[in-house]
Amino acid sequence: MTFLEATAILLAGLAAGTINTVVGSGTLITFPTLLAFGVPPVTANVSNTIGLVPGSVSGAVGYRRELAGQRSRTLRLCLASLIGGLVGALLLLVLPAGAFTAIVPVLILLGLVLVVFQPRISTWVAARHEATGGMPHHGAWWVWPAVLLAGVYGGYFGAAQGVLLMAVLGIGVDETLQRSNAVKNVLAAIVNGVAGLLFIVVADVDWRIVALIGVGSLVGGQVGATVGRRLPAPALRGFIVVVGVVALAAFLLD
């Protein structure tokens, strides 16, 4: 690995940590960066998942004030994320590599669609909250299984996992988006953490990549919790879409 490649991966980790805390699509930055440097797709995904764990934890800590009063709800949903993340990681390991190559472009496309339509999702969420006039403290009945499915998605690949979780929490839980974002960061940390632990034991991990992304995402998590939320959302989404299109092209032209 050259100095230029190491620097690029470190910066990609920083950007991913920031974006994961604010938006939830950081894998669309790190994953194509690793592919561009010739890292095999499954190794890239495994190493990226482990490397992003410090950033997920950092973002959750940065949003700790917004977690006040949400302990019981968060713990309940953490179980769903833990189970889902483990199932998704197992699927990545047991399915043939060809399946990953075939499925990932679809997941990236889904992530891009969710990022592009995030403003409309947020508007719909706000209107639904106003119309329903409140929900149970733990949220609608379907929130737990939906968080579990998002965990399966996150354990398998993870791009736009945060956007999926924000959509679920925003629609099914009567909280502000900032407080939902705080819970989202905790759930994403659980998914990445449990998947990462499994990958450490049984998968082919590139620890140089893990270290670079880990350091970058750790710093990025704090940036996202303090400064990142002030960035213009359209510019951030546009950057994610550009990188995602590059990732799609890398897969389809390989």
RAFEN-V732460 format. One record per backbone hydrogen bond with DSSP energy under -1.0 kcal/mol. NH is the residue of the N-H (numbers start at 1). CO is the residue of the C=O. E is the energy in kcal/mol with one decimal. If there is no record, write none. Layout:
NH | CO | E
NH | CO | E
//
This chain:
6 | 2 | -2.5
7 | 3 | -2.4
8 | 4 | -2.3
9 | 5 | -2.4
10 | 6 | -2.3
11 | 7 | -2.5
12 | 8 | -2.3
13 | 9 | -2.3
14 | 10 | -2.0
15 | 11 | -2.6
16 | 12 | -2.6
17 | 13 | -2.7
18 | 14 | -2.0
19 | 15 | -2.8
20 | 16 | -3.1
21 | 17 | -1.4
22 | 18 | -1.7
23 | 19 | -3.6
24 | 19 | -2.6
28 | 25 | -1.6
29 | 26 | -2.3
30 | 26 | -1.7
31 | 27 | -2.2
33 | 29 | -1.1
34 | 30 | -2.3
35 | 31 | -2.2
36 | 32 | -2.4
38 | 35 | -2.0
39 | 34 | -2.1
44 | 40 | -3.0
45 | 41 | -2.5
46 | 42 | -2.7
47 | 43 | -2.7
48 | 44 | -2.3
49 | 45 | -2.3
50 | 46 | -2.0
51 | 47 | -2.4
52 | 48 | -1.8
53 | 50 | -1.2
56 | 52 | -2.2
57 | 53 | -2.4
58 | 54 | -2.6
59 | 55 | -2.6
60 | 56 | -2.1
61 | 57 | -2.4
62 | 58 | -2.2
63 | 59 | -1.3
64 | 61 | -1.6
68 | 65 | -1.2
70 | 67 | -2.2
74 | 70 | -2.8
75 | 71 | -2.7
76 | 72 | -2.0
77 | 73 | -2.2
78 | 74 | -2.1
79 | 75 | -1.2
81 | 77 | -2.2
82 | 78 | -2.6
83 | 79 | -2.3
84 | 80 | -2.6
85 | 81 | -3.0
86 | 82 | -1.8
87 | 83 | -2.3
88 | 84 | -2.7
89 | 85 | -2.2
90 | 86 | -2.2
91 | 87 | -2.3
92 | 88 | -1.8
93 | 89 | -1.6
94 | 90 | -2.5
95 | 91 | -2.3
99 | 96 | -1.2
100 | 96 | -1.2
101 | 97 | -2.2
102 | 98 | -1.8
103 | 99 | -2.6
104 | 100 | -2.8
107 | 103 | -2.0
108 | 104 | -3.1
109 | 105 | -2.4
110 | 106 | -2.5
111 | 107 | -2.7
112 | 108 | -2.6
113 | 109 | -2.4
114 | 110 | -2.4
115 | 111 | -2.3
116 | 112 | -2.8
117 | 113 | -2.3
118 | 115 | -1.1
121 | 117 | -2.4
122 | 118 | -2.7
123 | 119 | -2.3
124 | 120 | -2.5
125 | 121 | -2.4
126 | 122 | -2.4
127 | 123 | -2.3
128 | 124 | -2.4
129 | 125 | -2.4
130 | 126 | -2.0
131 | 127 | -2.1
132 | 128 | -2.6
133 | 129 | -1.8
139 | 136 | -1.4
140 | 172 | -2.5
143 | 140 | -1.7
146 | 142 | -2.0
147 | 143 | -2.6
148 | 144 | -2.1
149 | 145 | -2.3
150 | 146 | -2.2
151 | 147 | -1.9
152 | 148 | -2.0
153 | 149 | -2.3
154 | 150 | -2.6
155 | 151 | -2.9
156 | 152 | -1.7
157 | 153 | -2.6
158 | 153 | -1.0
161 | 158 | -2.2
164 | 160 | -2.1
165 | 161 | -2.5
166 | 162 | -2.5
167 | 163 | -2.1
168 | 164 | -2.3
169 | 165 | -3.1
170 | 166 | -2.6
171 | 167 | -1.8
172 | 168 | -2.7
173 | 169 | -2.1
175 | 173 | -1.8
180 | 176 | -2.3
181 | 177 | -2.3
182 | 178 | -1.5
183 | 179 | -1.6
184 | 180 | -2.6
185 | 181 | -2.0
186 | 182 | -1.4
187 | 183 | -2.5
188 | 184 | -2.6
189 | 185 | -1.8
190 | 186 | -2.0
191 | 187 | -2.4
192 | 188 | -2.7
193 | 189 | -2.3
194 | 190 | -2.7
195 | 191 | -2.3
196 | 192 | -2.4
197 | 193 | -2.3
198 | 194 | -1.7
199 | 195 | -2.4
200 | 196 | -2.3
201 | 197 | -1.3
202 | 198 | -2.1
203 | 199 | -2.4
210 | 206 | -2.0
211 | 207 | -2.3
212 | 208 | -2.1
213 | 209 | -2.8
214 | 210 | -2.7
215 | 211 | -2.4
216 | 212 | -2.2
217 | 213 | -3.2
218 | 214 | -2.0
219 | 215 | -1.7
220 | 216 | -2.6
221 | 217 | -2.4
223 | 219 | -2.0
224 | 220 | -3.0
225 | 221 | -1.5
226 | 222 | -1.2
227 | 223 | -2.4
228 | 223 | -3.0
230 | 227 | -2.2
231 | 228 | -1.7
236 | 232 | -1.9
237 | 233 | -2.8
238 | 234 | -2.4
239 | 235 | -2.0
240 | 236 | -2.0
241 | 237 | -2.4
242 | 238 | -2.1
243 | 239 | -2.2
244 | 240 | -2.7
245 | 241 | -2.5
246 | 242 | -1.8
247 | 243 | -2.1
248 | 244 | -2.4
249 | 245 | -2.5
250 | 246 | -2.3
251 | 247 | -1.9
252 | 248 | -2.8
253 | 249 | -2.3
//
